[in-house]
Amino acid sequence: MQRLTQRDLNRTTLARQALLARADGTVTDVIGAVGGLQAQHARMPFVALWSRRQDQRIADLDDAVKARHVVKAHLMRSTLHLVPARDVALLDAVAAEQRLATWVPSARRAGLDLVELNAAVREFCAEPRRVDEIEEHVAGLHPGVDAAAAIPKGVTRAWWRLASAGGGLVQVPPAGTWAARGTPRYGDARAWVRSAVGPPDDPEEARAEVLARYLAAFGPVSAADAGRGLGLARPGQVKRALGTLDLRTYEGPDGRELVDLASSEVVPGDTAAPVRFLPRWEHLMVALAVRDRIIAPELVPAVYKRNADVLATFLVDGTVAGTWAVDEAGERAVLRLAPLADLRKRDKAAVADEAAELVRYLAPDALSWDVAWDA
């Protein structure tokens, strides 16, 4: 069993994520290759793609979303992602399986069938609807039922959580575009994405296929990493899926067993890693159970905040070296850099150069741009 150094692991993952060298593929192909773009914040996927794709323009992602080549939906970990339309049915089936398992006990207490409830919602969303409209509709179908009361400790949007557990919904444009504003609308994925390939009938096969894509984007990983990244709460499901794949096994720098697709290669740790900027809630920062390959443990509290917030970061020599944010005031935009460790003069210059390009990309309508370092 080959033992990987921390730098081997870092460089390999960065290569899979198109963060060692920007990819020259289509928007759809690049997003698919890196396992999707996390998309809670409307504009952060544009940063993620800019750091990964050559000559990326805002219009490129906008056009892909409007053409329905890329869609936005609640998928891995029930979190909003942008993914290729051709993949959404498969990813949605695996995510929905996990959500249904979570919400079935509450549905039973309320006397509801989640599958029937979801089918009613998808039919209602043949014309895209807002969450308020969906909740009003499904509550009207079940007069006298208090969905919130059936959920221990209570939650907001109880009807939405139960009705959407079965998946099959996507956010329709302007959601997913640069100009997205206001309350999103959800449409029936089957009507919206006619080109989507349906998932395998066997849930085990579907999980294995999703796991293979995760390995291609993030490997080598542990079984716990895969469970975390895909939102598979049952370790047995991950182990069974891994058992169906052609894998290569490694020993990680901390002694953990790591697996990867047998067809994939490890990138040597002495490979150069350029400065890269990652967005808030970057997928790479949350898709692993152990994140030492990308961020030093002592820096975690400065990046991972309460309520699952993950700050925007920049990488130097392949790992997190600071955080960043853009301030726009009038016609001026400033990208502010907050280093979390001492930087060499040449690294600081490289960060500033990349930041200067990024701020112009993120504030195309500004008349002046600047980069500033926080003390």
C-alpha positions as CSV (number, residue, x, y, z in Angstrom):
1,M,0.0,0.0,0.0
2,Q,1.5,3.3,-1.1
3,R,1.8,5.9,1.6
4,L,0.9,9.4,0.5
5,T,2.4,12.5,2.0
6,Q,0.2,15.5,2.8
7,R,1.6,17.3,-0.2
8,D,0.8,14.3,-2.5
9,L,-2.7,14.4,-1.2
10,N,-3.0,18.2,-1.6
11,R,-1.7,18.3,-5.1
12,T,-3.8,15.4,-6.3
13,T,-7.0,16.9,-5.0
14,L,-6.1,20.3,-6.4
15,A,-5.5,18.8,-9.8
16,R,-8.9,17.0,-9.7
17,Q,-10.5,20.3,-8.8
18,A,-8.8,22.2,-11.7
19,L,-6.9,24.4,-9.1
20,L,-3.4,23.4,-10.3
21,A,-4.2,24.4,-13.9
22,R,-7.4,26.0,-15.1
23,A,-9.4,23.7,-17.3
24,D,-10.2,24.6,-20.9
25,G,-13.5,22.6,-21.2
26,T,-17.1,23.9,-21.5
27,V,-18.8,25.3,-18.4
28,T,-20.9,22.1,-18.2
29,D,-17.9,19.8,-18.4
30,V,-15.8,21.7,-15.9
31,I,-18.6,21.9,-13.3
32,G,-19.3,18.1,-13.7
33,A,-15.6,17.2,-13.4
34,V,-15.2,19.0,-10.1
35,G,-18.3,17.5,-8.5
36,G,-20.6,20.5,-8.8
37,L,-20.4,24.1,-7.4
38,Q,-21.9,24.8,-4.1
39,A,-24.4,27.6,-4.6
40,Q,-26.0,29.0,-1.4
41,H,-24.8,32.5,-2.3
42,A,-25.9,33.6,-5.8
43,R,-22.5,34.9,-7.0
44,M,-20.1,32.6,-5.2
45,P,-20.2,29.8,-8.0
46,F,-19.0,32.5,-10.4
47,V,-15.8,32.8,-8.2
48,A,-15.4,29.0,-8.0
49,L,-15.6,28.6,-11.8
50,W,-13.4,31.6,-12.5
51,S,-10.6,29.9,-10.4
52,R,-11.1,26.7,-12.4
53,R,-11.8,27.5,-16.0
54,Q,-9.7,29.4,-18.5
55,D,-11.0,32.7,-19.7
56,Q,-14.2,32.4,-17.7
57,R,-16.7,35.1,-18.2
58,I,-19.8,35.9,-16.2
59,A,-21.9,35.4,-19.3
60,D,-20.5,31.9,-19.8
61,L,-22.2,30.5,-16.7
62,D,-25.3,32.7,-17.2
63,D,-25.7,31.3,-20.7
64,A,-25.3,27.7,-19.5
65,V,-28.0,28.2,-16.8
66,K,-30.4,29.9,-19.1
67,A,-30.0,27.2,-21.7
68,R,-30.7,24.6,-19.1
69,H,-27.3,22.9,-19.5
70,V,-26.5,23.7,-15.9
71,V,-29.2,23.6,-13.1
72,K,-29.5,24.6,-9.5
73,A,-31.0,22.2,-7.0
74,H,-30.8,20.9,-3.4
75,L,-28.5,17.9,-3.8
76,M,-25.5,16.7,-1.8
77,R,-26.1,17.2,1.9
78,S,-29.4,18.8,0.8
79,T,-27.4,21.9,-0.1
80,L,-27.8,24.1,-3.1
81,H,-25.4,23.2,-5.9
82,L,-25.0,24.0,-9.6
83,V,-24.5,20.8,-11.6
84,P,-24.7,19.6,-15.2
85,A,-28.3,19.1,-16.2
86,R,-27.4,15.6,-17.5
87,D,-26.4,14.6,-13.9
88,V,-29.2,16.1,-11.9
89,A,-31.6,13.1,-11.9
90,L,-28.9,10.8,-10.6
91,L,-27.6,13.2,-7.9
92,D,-31.2,14.0,-6.9
93,A,-32.2,10.4,-6.5
94,V,-29.4,9.7,-4.1
95,A,-29.9,12.9,-2.1
96,A,-33.7,12.4,-2.0
97,E,-33.2,8.9,-0.6
98,Q,-31.3,10.4,2.4
99,R,-33.8,13.1,3.0
100,L,-36.7,10.7,2.9
101,A,-35.1,8.6,5.5
102,T,-34.7,11.7,7.7
103,W,-38.3,12.9,7.4
104,V,-40.3,9.7,7.2
105,P,-40.8,9.5,11.1
106,S,-42.2,13.0,11.2
107,A,-44.4,12.4,8.2
108,R,-45.8,9.3,9.9
109,R,-46.6,11.3,13.0
110,A,-48.5,13.7,10.8
111,G,-50.3,11.0,8.9
112,L,-48.6,11.9,5.6
113,D,-47.1,9.9,2.8
114,L,-43.9,11.7,1.7
115,V,-43.9,10.1,-1.8
116,E,-47.5,11.1,-2.5
117,L,-46.8,14.6,-1.0
118,N,-43.8,15.0,-3.3
119,A,-45.7,13.9,-6.3
120,A,-48.4,16.5,-5.7
121,V,-45.7,19.2,-5.4
122,R,-44.0,18.2,-8.6
123,E,-47.3,18.3,-10.4
124,F,-48.0,21.8,-8.9
125,C,-44.6,23.0,-10.0
126,A,-45.1,22.2,-13.6
127,E,-45.4,26.0,-13.5
128,P,-42.5,27.3,-11.3
129,R,-43.6,28.3,-7.8
130,R,-42.2,30.0,-4.8
131,V,-41.8,28.2,-1.5
132,D,-44.7,30.1,0.0
133,E,-47.0,29.0,-2.8
134,I,-45.9,25.4,-2.4
135,E,-46.5,25.4,1.3
136,E,-49.9,26.9,0.9
137,H,-50.8,24.4,-1.7
138,V,-49.8,21.3,0.2
139,A,-51.3,22.5,3.4
140,G,-54.5,23.0,1.6
141,L,-54.4,19.4,0.4
142,H,-54.3,18.3,4.1
143,P,-56.6,20.5,6.1
144,G,-56.2,20.1,9.8
145,V,-52.7,18.7,9.7
146,D,-50.1,20.6,11.7
147,A,-46.8,19.6,9.9
148,A,-44.6,21.6,12.3
149,A,-46.1,19.9,15.4
150,A,-45.1,16.5,14.0
151,I,-41.4,17.5,13.9
152,P,-39.5,17.1,17.1
153,K,-38.0,20.5,18.3
154,G,-39.8,22.2,15.4
155,V,-38.4,23.7,12.3
156,T,-39.2,26.6,10.0
157,R,-40.8,25.8,6.7
158,A,-42.2,22.4,7.9
159,W,-44.4,21.8,4.9
160,W,-41.6,22.6,2.5
161,R,-39.2,20.3,4.2
162,L,-41.6,17.4,4.1
163,A,-43.0,18.1,0.6
164,S,-39.6,18.6,-1.0
165,A,-37.9,15.6,0.7
166,G,-38.5,13.4,-2.3
167,G,-36.6,15.8,-4.6
168,G,-37.5,16.3,-8.2
169,L,-37.3,20.1,-8.0
170,V,-34.9,22.7,-9.5
171,Q,-34.6,26.4,-9.0
172,V,-35.4,28.1,-12.3
173,P,-33.7,31.2,-13.7
174,P,-33.0,33.9,-12.8
175,A,-31.8,31.6,-9.9
176,G,-28.3,30.5,-10.7
177,T,-27.5,33.6,-12.8
178,W,-25.4,36.6,-11.9
179,A,-28.4,38.9,-11.8
180,A,-30.4,36.6,-9.4
181,R,-32.4,38.6,-6.9
182,G,-35.4,37.9,-4.7
183,T,-37.3,34.8,-3.9
184,P,-36.4,31.8,-6.1
185,R,-39.0,29.7,-7.9
186,Y,-39.0,25.9,-8.1
187,G,-39.9,23.8,-11.1
188,D,-40.5,20.1,-11.8
189,A,-37.1,18.8,-12.9
190,R,-38.7,16.4,-15.3
191,A,-40.3,19.2,-17.2
192,W,-37.4,21.7,-16.9
193,V,-34.5,19.3,-17.7
194,R,-35.8,17.1,-20.5
195,S,-32.2,15.9,-21.4
196,A,-31.5,14.5,-17.9
197,V,-30.7,10.8,-17.8
198,G,-32.7,8.9,-15.3
199,P,-31.0,7.2,-12.3
200,P,-30.5,3.4,-12.1
201,D,-33.6,1.6,-10.7
202,D,-31.4,0.0,-8.1
203,P,-30.5,2.5,-5.3
204,E,-27.3,0.6,-4.6
205,E,-26.2,1.1,-8.2
206,A,-27.1,4.8,-8.0
207,R,-25.1,5.4,-4.9
208,A,-22.1,3.6,-6.4
209,E,-22.3,5.8,-9.5
210,V,-22.4,8.9,-7.5
211,L,-19.6,7.7,-5.3
212,A,-17.4,7.1,-8.4
213,R,-18.0,10.7,-9.5
214,Y,-17.1,11.9,-6.0
215,L,-13.8,9.9,-6.1
216,A,-12.9,11.4,-9.5
217,A,-13.4,14.9,-8.2
218,F,-12.0,14.6,-4.7
219,G,-9.9,11.4,-4.3
220,P,-8.1,9.8,-2.7
221,V,-10.5,9.9,0.2
222,S,-11.6,7.8,3.2
223,A,-15.0,6.2,3.5
224,A,-15.8,8.9,6.1
225,D,-14.8,11.7,3.6
226,A,-17.2,10.2,1.0
227,G,-20.0,9.9,3.5
228,R,-19.5,13.5,4.5
229,G,-19.2,14.9,1.0
230,L,-22.2,13.1,-0.4
231,G,-24.4,13.3,2.7
232,L,-24.6,9.6,3.1
233,A,-25.3,9.2,6.8
234,R,-25.1,5.4,6.9
235,P,-21.4,4.1,6.7
236,G,-22.7,0.7,5.5
237,Q,-24.1,2.3,2.4
238,V,-20.7,3.9,1.6
239,K,-18.8,0.6,2.2
240,R,-21.2,-1.4,0.0
241,A,-20.9,1.1,-2.8
242,L,-17.1,1.2,-2.6
243,G,-17.1,-2.6,-2.8
244,T,-18.6,-2.4,-6.3
245,L,-15.9,-0.1,-7.7
246,D,-12.5,-0.9,-9.1
247,L,-10.3,0.9,-6.5
248,R,-6.8,1.5,-5.5
249,T,-6.0,1.8,-1.8
250,Y,-3.5,4.2,-0.1
251,E,-2.3,5.0,3.4
252,G,-2.9,8.6,4.2
253,P,-0.3,10.9,5.9
254,D,-2.2,10.3,9.2
255,G,-2.4,6.5,8.8
256,R,-6.0,6.4,7.5
257,E,-7.0,4.1,4.7
258,L,-7.8,6.2,1.6
259,V,-9.3,4.9,-1.7
260,D,-9.4,6.1,-5.2
261,L,-10.5,4.9,-8.6
262,A,-7.9,2.5,-10.0
263,S,-7.7,4.5,-13.2
264,S,-6.8,7.7,-11.4
265,E,-3.2,8.9,-10.8
266,V,-1.5,10.6,-7.8
267,V,0.1,14.0,-8.5
268,P,3.6,14.3,-6.9
269,G,3.8,16.6,-3.9
270,D,6.6,18.7,-5.5
271,T,4.3,19.9,-8.2
272,A,3.9,23.7,-8.2
273,A,0.6,25.1,-6.9
274,P,-0.4,28.6,-8.0
275,V,-2.3,31.1,-5.9
276,R,-6.0,30.5,-6.2
277,F,-9.1,32.2,-4.7
278,L,-12.0,30.1,-3.3
279,P,-15.5,31.4,-2.7
280,R,-17.6,31.4,0.4
281,W,-19.0,27.9,1.1
282,E,-16.5,26.4,-1.4
283,H,-17.4,22.8,-2.1
284,L,-13.9,21.6,-1.5
285,M,-13.9,23.1,2.0
286,V,-16.9,21.1,3.1
287,A,-16.8,17.9,1.0
288,L,-14.2,16.1,3.2
289,A,-14.5,14.9,6.8
290,V,-10.8,15.6,7.3
291,R,-9.6,18.8,5.7
292,D,-5.9,18.8,6.6
293,R,-5.0,18.5,2.9
294,I,-6.4,22.0,2.2
295,I,-6.3,23.8,5.5
296,A,-4.0,23.6,8.6
297,P,-6.0,22.6,11.7
298,E,-4.9,25.7,13.6
299,L,-6.5,27.9,10.9
300,V,-9.9,26.2,11.0
301,P,-11.5,28.5,13.6
302,A,-10.7,31.5,11.4
303,V,-12.5,30.1,8.4
304,Y,-15.3,27.9,9.6
305,K,-17.8,30.0,11.6
306,R,-21.1,29.4,13.3
307,N,-24.2,28.3,11.4
308,A,-22.1,26.3,9.0
309,D,-20.6,29.5,7.4
310,V,-17.3,29.0,5.6
311,L,-15.5,32.2,4.7
312,A,-14.0,32.9,1.3
313,T,-10.3,32.0,1.2
314,F,-7.1,32.2,-0.9
315,L,-4.6,29.4,-1.3
316,V,-0.8,29.8,-1.3
317,D,1.3,26.8,-2.1
318,G,-1.9,24.8,-2.2
319,T,-3.3,25.5,1.2
320,V,-5.4,28.2,2.9
321,A,-3.3,31.2,3.7
322,G,-6.0,33.9,4.2
323,T,-9.6,35.1,3.7
324,W,-10.9,37.8,1.4
325,A,-14.0,39.9,0.7
326,V,-15.0,42.6,-1.8
327,D,-16.4,46.0,-0.7
328,E,-18.2,48.0,-3.3
329,A,-18.9,51.7,-2.5
330,G,-20.3,53.7,-5.3
331,E,-18.2,53.3,-8.4
332,R,-15.2,51.8,-6.5
333,A,-14.6,48.1,-5.6
334,V,-11.9,47.0,-3.2
335,L,-10.9,43.4,-2.6
336,R,-9.6,43.1,1.0
337,L,-7.2,40.4,1.9
338,A,-6.7,39.1,5.4
339,P,-3.7,36.8,5.7
340,L,-3.8,34.1,8.3
341,A,-0.1,33.4,8.2
342,D,3.1,35.2,7.3
343,L,3.6,35.4,3.5
344,R,6.8,35.6,1.6
345,K,7.2,38.7,-0.5
346,R,6.9,36.8,-3.8
347,D,3.8,35.0,-2.5
348,K,2.2,38.3,-1.3
349,A,2.8,39.7,-4.8
350,A,1.2,36.7,-6.5
351,V,-1.8,36.9,-4.2
352,A,-2.2,40.6,-5.0
353,D,-1.9,40.0,-8.8
354,E,-4.6,37.3,-8.7
355,A,-6.8,39.5,-6.4
356,A,-6.5,42.4,-8.9
357,E,-7.9,40.2,-11.7
358,L,-10.7,38.8,-9.4
359,V,-12.0,42.2,-8.2
360,R,-12.4,43.3,-11.8
361,Y,-14.3,40.2,-12.6
362,L,-16.6,40.5,-9.6
363,A,-17.3,44.2,-10.1
364,P,-17.5,44.7,-13.8
365,D,-19.5,47.9,-13.5
366,A,-17.1,49.7,-11.2
367,L,-14.9,52.5,-12.5
368,S,-12.0,51.8,-10.2
369,W,-10.6,48.7,-8.5
370,D,-8.1,48.2,-5.8
371,V,-6.6,45.5,-3.6
372,A,-6.0,46.2,0.1
373,W,-4.3,44.2,2.9
374,D,-5.9,44.1,6.4
375,A,-3.4,44.4,9.2
